[in-house]
Amino acid sequence: MTRAPGAAETLLVTDGVMLEHVNGPGHPERPERLAAVLANLEGHPVAGTRMQAPRLATRDELTRVHAGGYVEALTRARGRSVRLDPDTSMSPGSYDAALHAAGAAITAVTAVVAGEARNAFALVRPPGHHAESSRAMGFCLFNNVAVAIAHAREALGVERVMHIDWDVHHGNGTQSAFYARRDVLVVDTHRSPFYPGTGALNEVGRDEGEGYTLNVPMPPGLGDADYAHALRTLAEPVAEAFRPQLVMVSAGFDAHRDDPIGDQRVSHEGFAELCGIAKGIAEAYAGGRLVLCLEGGYDIVGLTQSVRACVEVLAGSTPPEAHEPTRAGLACSLDANRVAQRYWRHIA
């Protein structure tokens, strides 16, 4: 495939419209999160990156993942303040922000698949991985990454997509969207027991999708080496068998050691290593086609440092490598690998 001018660059897709989504006083998912990330990247640009505004997601693109009635209900709430669940609400600017967020994920995937960018990071809010077909939850309105994966499959001709979710919470909405399919392989590391209460080891997919959902539940207090070990021993060998043509990441940073919600111990260097693992998988099997999509992360300094660390890896820096995992982290990986071995002989 011939790459277009600018293809050697990492694309950062974002728009200030997404700052207009407001959850209310004291809510952890606040506009200042994305504002701080953008101020850092715009004030001190990472060499080899360029920023681009997204287009809006269309109704047809959203309804590949979401029920039409749900999309229409959110459309009717445009310009109003509405409480959707105990954690999730809409302000007058939320609907447009959500359309831009889903559109940013689509824009990023389209550019990478077309060879117009080396890889990409959709810097978005509201986040998306908890949003289910007909339900907003967990701060999420539309499932940005699932909408982008569906677009890659149905509009861009991508046959196999690998999705990695390293957010501290399980991506229930994304899992649900592809649970009965074998063209999307989902690998999800997350704290457990924890919100939203899904992501058990025995949640492996159903029907022809059985074995194409792999969960790594993790106790609190785990750090860089534990998360890296989980991806190296599970995601890497499964990718060798699956051979994805595109790698998507739900890049949440609420497993950061300073996050007020997650109670994990990952550093920004640890997230850089996780990004490096995903990038290695993409380079080995998918022609380098890798797209990160921002999810959680509620300590603003930790979020900003972690996003920047991942952007630097996308743009070509060498990530650090963690040391040996803890006993608890090793046990989590072993448990997940035993389940995966039923479906994937590449697992050691």
C-alpha positions in Angstrom: 0.0 0.0 0.0 1.3 3.4 -1.0 1.3 5.8 1.9 0.1 9.4 1.4 2.1 12.5 2.4 2.0 12.9 6.2 1.7 9.1 6.6 4.9 9.0 8.6 3.2 11.1 11.3 1.1 10.2 14.3 -2.3 11.7 14.0 -4.0 13.3 17.1 -7.7 13.8 16.5 -9.6 16.1 18.8 -11.8 19.2 19.0 -12.5 21.8 21.6 -16.3 21.1 21.2 -15.7 18.1 23.5 -15.0 20.5 26.4 -18.7 21.5 26.3 -19.8 18.3 27.8 -20.3 19.0 31.6 -21.3 16.3 34.1 -21.8 18.7 37.0 -19.9 20.0 40.0 -17.5 17.5 41.6 -17.8 14.9 38.8 -14.5 13.2 38.1 -15.1 13.2 34.3 -14.8 16.9 33.8 -13.7 19.2 30.9 -10.4 20.0 32.7 -9.1 16.5 31.9 -9.1 17.0 28.1 -8.2 20.7 28.4 -5.0 19.8 30.3 -4.0 17.1 27.8 -4.5 19.4 24.9 -2.7 22.3 26.6 0.3 20.0 27.1 0.4 18.6 23.6 -0.3 22.0 21.9 2.1 23.9 24.2 4.9 21.4 23.8 4.3 19.4 20.6 5.7 15.9 20.2 7.8 15.7 17.1 6.3 13.6 14.4 2.7 14.4 15.4 0.0 16.5 13.8 -3.5 17.5 15.0 -6.7 17.2 13.1 -10.3 18.0 13.9 -12.8 15.2 13.5 -15.9 15.0 11.5 -19.2 14.1 13.2 -20.4 10.6 13.4 -23.5 10.0 11.4 -26.7 8.2 12.6 -26.0 5.2 10.3 -22.5 4.9 11.8 -23.8 5.0 15.4 -26.5 2.5 14.7 -24.0 -0.1 13.7 -23.5 -0.4 17.5 -26.4 1.4 19.1 -30.1 0.8 18.8 -31.9 3.4 16.7 -34.3 4.3 19.5 -31.4 5.0 21.8 -29.7 7.3 19.3 -32.9 9.1 18.8 -33.4 9.5 22.5 -30.0 11.2 22.9 -30.7 13.3 19.8 -34.0 14.6 21.4 -31.9 15.5 24.5 -29.6 17.8 22.5 -29.3 21.2 24.1 -30.8 20.1 27.4 -29.6 18.9 30.8 -30.7 15.2 31.3 -29.7 12.7 34.0 -29.2 9.3 32.2 -28.1 7.2 35.1 -26.6 7.9 38.6 -23.1 8.6 37.1 -24.0 9.8 33.6 -25.7 13.0 32.5 -26.0 15.3 29.5 -25.6 19.1 29.5 -26.6 21.4 26.7 -23.3 20.7 24.9 -23.1 17.0 25.5 -24.7 15.6 22.4 -22.5 17.6 20.0 -19.5 16.6 22.1 -20.5 12.9 21.9 -21.0 13.1 18.1 -17.5 14.6 17.8 -16.0 11.9 20.1 -17.4 9.1 18.1 -16.5 10.9 14.9 -12.9 11.4 16.1 -12.5 7.6 16.6 -13.9 7.1 13.1 -11.6 9.8 11.6 -8.6 8.3 13.3 -9.3 4.8 12.0 -10.1 6.0 8.5 -6.8 7.9 8.3 -4.7 5.0 9.6 -6.4 2.3 7.4 -6.1 4.6 4.3 -2.3 5.0 5.0 -2.7 8.7 5.6 -1.1 8.4 9.1 1.3 6.1 10.7 -1.0 5.6 13.7 -3.4 7.8 15.7 -4.8 8.8 19.0 -8.4 10.0 19.3 -8.3 12.4 22.3 -11.9 12.5 23.2 -14.6 12.9 25.8 -17.1 11.8 26.8 -15.5 8.3 27.0 -17.2 5.4 25.5 -16.4 1.8 26.5 -19.2 1.4 29.1 -22.0 2.5 26.6 -24.1 -0.4 25.6 -26.5 -0.7 22.7 -29.4 1.0 24.4 -27.9 2.4 27.6 -25.6 5.2 28.7 -23.6 4.4 31.7 -20.2 4.9 33.4 -19.8 8.5 32.1 -20.3 7.2 28.5 -22.9 8.2 25.9 -21.8 6.6 22.6 -19.3 3.7 22.5 -16.6 5.6 20.5 -14.2 2.7 20.0 -16.9 0.2 19.2 -18.4 2.6 16.6 -14.9 3.0 15.0 -14.3 -0.8 15.0 -17.7 -1.4 13.3 -16.8 1.3 10.8 -13.5 -0.4 10.0 -15.2 -3.7 9.5 -18.2 -2.6 7.5 -17.0 0.5 5.6 -13.2 0.1 5.3 -12.8 -3.5 4.4 -10.8 -4.5 7.5 -11.5 -8.2 8.2 -10.0 -8.7 11.7 -9.7 -6.1 14.5 -7.9 -6.7 17.8 -9.2 -4.5 20.6 -7.1 -4.0 23.8 -8.7 -2.3 26.8 -6.3 -1.3 29.6 -8.7 1.0 31.4 -9.1 0.2 35.1 -12.7 -0.6 34.5 -14.0 -3.5 32.4 -15.3 -2.3 29.0 -18.7 -4.0 29.2 -20.2 -2.1 26.3 -17.4 -3.0 23.9 -17.4 -6.6 25.0 -21.2 -6.7 24.5 -21.0 -5.2 21.0 -18.7 -8.0 19.7 -19.5 -10.9 22.1 -20.9 -13.2 19.4 -18.4 -12.4 16.7 -15.0 -13.8 15.7 -13.9 -10.9 13.5 -13.2 -8.8 16.6 -10.8 -10.1 19.3 -11.2 -8.4 22.6 -8.6 -8.5 25.4 -9.5 -6.6 28.5 -7.4 -6.0 31.7 -9.3 -4.5 34.5 -9.6 -4.3 38.3 -12.1 -6.8 39.8 -14.3 -6.8 41.7 -15.1 -3.3 40.6 -17.5 -1.2 38.5 -19.4 -2.3 36.3 -19.2 -5.8 37.8 -18.6 -7.6 34.4 -15.4 -9.1 32.9 -15.1 -12.4 34.7 -12.7 -15.0 33.4 -15.6 -17.1 32.1 -16.9 -14.3 29.9 -15.3 -15.6 26.7 -17.9 -14.9 24.0 -20.7 -16.9 22.7 -21.7 -18.8 19.6 -19.1 -18.2 16.8 -17.5 -15.6 19.1 -16.6 -18.0 21.8 -12.9 -17.6 22.7 -12.7 -14.2 21.0 -13.3 -12.3 24.3 -10.5 -12.7 26.8 -10.6 -11.0 30.2 -7.9 -10.5 32.8 -9.5 -9.5 36.2 -7.0 -8.0 38.5 -7.0 -7.1 42.2 -6.2 -3.6 43.4 -2.6 -2.5 44.0 -1.0 -3.9 40.8 1.5 -1.9 38.8 3.6 -1.6 35.7 5.1 -5.0 35.5 1.7 -6.7 36.3 -0.1 -5.0 33.5 2.7 -5.5 31.0 3.1 -9.2 31.9 -0.7 -9.7 31.2 -0.4 -8.2 27.7 2.8 -9.9 26.9 1.7 -13.4 27.9 -1.9 -13.1 26.6 -2.3 -10.4 23.9 0.9 -11.0 22.1 0.6 -14.8 21.5 -3.1 -14.6 20.7 -2.4 -11.8 18.2 0.1 -14.1 16.5 -2.7 -16.6 15.9 -5.4 -14.0 15.1 -3.3 -11.8 12.9 -5.3 -8.6 13.2 -5.4 -6.1 10.3 -6.0 -3.2 12.8 -5.3 -2.8 16.5 -7.6 -0.6 18.6 -7.0 0.4 22.2 -9.4 1.7 24.8 -6.7 3.8 26.4 -7.9 4.6 29.9 -5.4 6.0 32.5 -7.4 5.4 35.7 -5.1 2.6 36.7 -2.5 5.3 37.3 -1.0 5.3 40.8 -2.3 8.8 41.6 -5.9 8.3 40.2 -8.6 8.9 42.8 -10.8 6.1 41.6 -8.7 3.2 40.3 -6.5 2.1 43.3 -3.9 0.6 41.0 -0.2 1.5 40.8 0.6 2.0 37.1 3.0 4.9 36.3 3.1 7.0 33.1 6.2 5.0 32.1 4.1 1.8 32.6 1.4 3.1 30.2 4.2 3.9 27.7 5.2 0.2 27.9 1.6 -0.9 27.3 1.4 1.4 24.3 4.7 -0.1 23.1 3.2 -3.6 23.4 0.1 -2.6 21.4 2.3 -0.9 18.8 4.5 -4.0 18.5 1.5 -6.2 17.8 0.3 -3.7 15.2 3.7 -3.6 13.5 4.0 -7.3 13.5 0.6 -8.2 12.0 -1.3 -5.1 11.0 1.1 -3.0 9.0 1.5 -0.7 12.0 -2.2 0.2 11.9 -2.9 1.2 15.5 -5.5 3.6 17.0 -5.8 4.6 20.6 -9.0 6.1 21.9 -9.1 8.0 25.2 -11.3 6.5 28.0 -10.8 7.2 31.7 -8.1 8.8 33.9 -9.1 11.3 36.6 -5.9 12.6 38.1 -5.1 15.4 35.7 -1.3 15.3 36.1 -1.2 11.6 35.8 -3.5 11.6 32.8 -1.5 14.3 31.1 1.8 12.6 31.6 0.4 9.2 30.6 -1.2 10.5 27.4 2.0 12.3 26.4 4.1 9.2 27.2 1.9 7.1 24.8 1.9 9.8 22.1 5.7 9.8 22.3 5.8 6.0 21.8 3.4 6.3 18.9 5.7 8.9 17.4 8.7 6.6 17.6 10.3 6.8 21.1 11.3 3.5 22.8 9.2 2.6 25.8 10.7 1.4 29.0 10.4 -2.2 30.1 9.0 -3.2 33.5 10.6 -5.7 35.9 9.1 -8.9 37.2 5.4 -9.0 38.0 4.2 -9.4 41.6 2.8 -12.7 42.8 -0.7 -11.4 42.5 -0.1 -10.1 39.0 1.5 -13.3 37.9 -1.5 -15.3 39.3 -3.9 -13.1 37.3 -2.0 -13.7 34.1 -1.8 -17.5 34.7 -5.6 -17.7 35.4 -6.4 -15.8 32.2 -4.0 -17.8 30.2 -5.5 -21.1 31.4 -8.9 -19.9 30.0 -7.4 -18.7 26.8 -5.6 -22.1 26.2 -8.9 -23.7 25.6 -9.2 -21.6 22.4 -5.7 -20.5 21.5 -2.9 -23.1 21.3 -0.3 -20.3 21.0 -0.7 -19.6 24.7 2.3 -21.0 26.6 
